[in-house]
Amino acid sequence: ETLTEFFRIWVLMMAPFTPHVCEELWEKMGGKGLVSLAKWPEFDEKKISDEAELAEEVASKTRDDIESILKLTGKTPATIYLFAASPWKRGLYKVARQEKRFDVAMKAAMADEELKKRAKEVGKFLQQIIKDVGSLKHIMLSQEEELKALRDAAGFLGSEFGAEVKVLTEEAAEKEEHKKKSANAVPLKPSIFIE
């Protein structure tokens, strides 16, 4: 259904540039009358999802990151582990984006009981992200949304790299080497471990 709608709109929009081809396509799609006389598609804001766009961006950038790692290491992967960042890091991202200065953001973070329990980790992670606070996204995926995006892409990534792809939360890392690597996960940028 989505593809049918996409092609219908695409043919309508391409008709001024490739009228003959679009008239043929319009007829084959079952369009009524001439495409050149058909009503122009209308913008529908309800069909735009910033979260869906961001999820696609996460999957695409993860693919690029895996490719870069494989080029650098020369490894042939058997298994690729993707670890999505913890929820507390997402909360700290929001604080950093809002406050923009380390001292103010740290004070705000320590007012949050969940973040206060992790004061040492919070300080270290906040120093890392505050350096480039201007590039922090204005929307954030929850850990569950990021996991879903990565799991949806796992089959594609597996076929691209000829490996099994396992998607886990940062907290789910069991092996010591996985725990060390998973701690590097950042919201919207999973940590990658290749075996």
Disulfide bonds with the S-S distance in Angstrom:
none
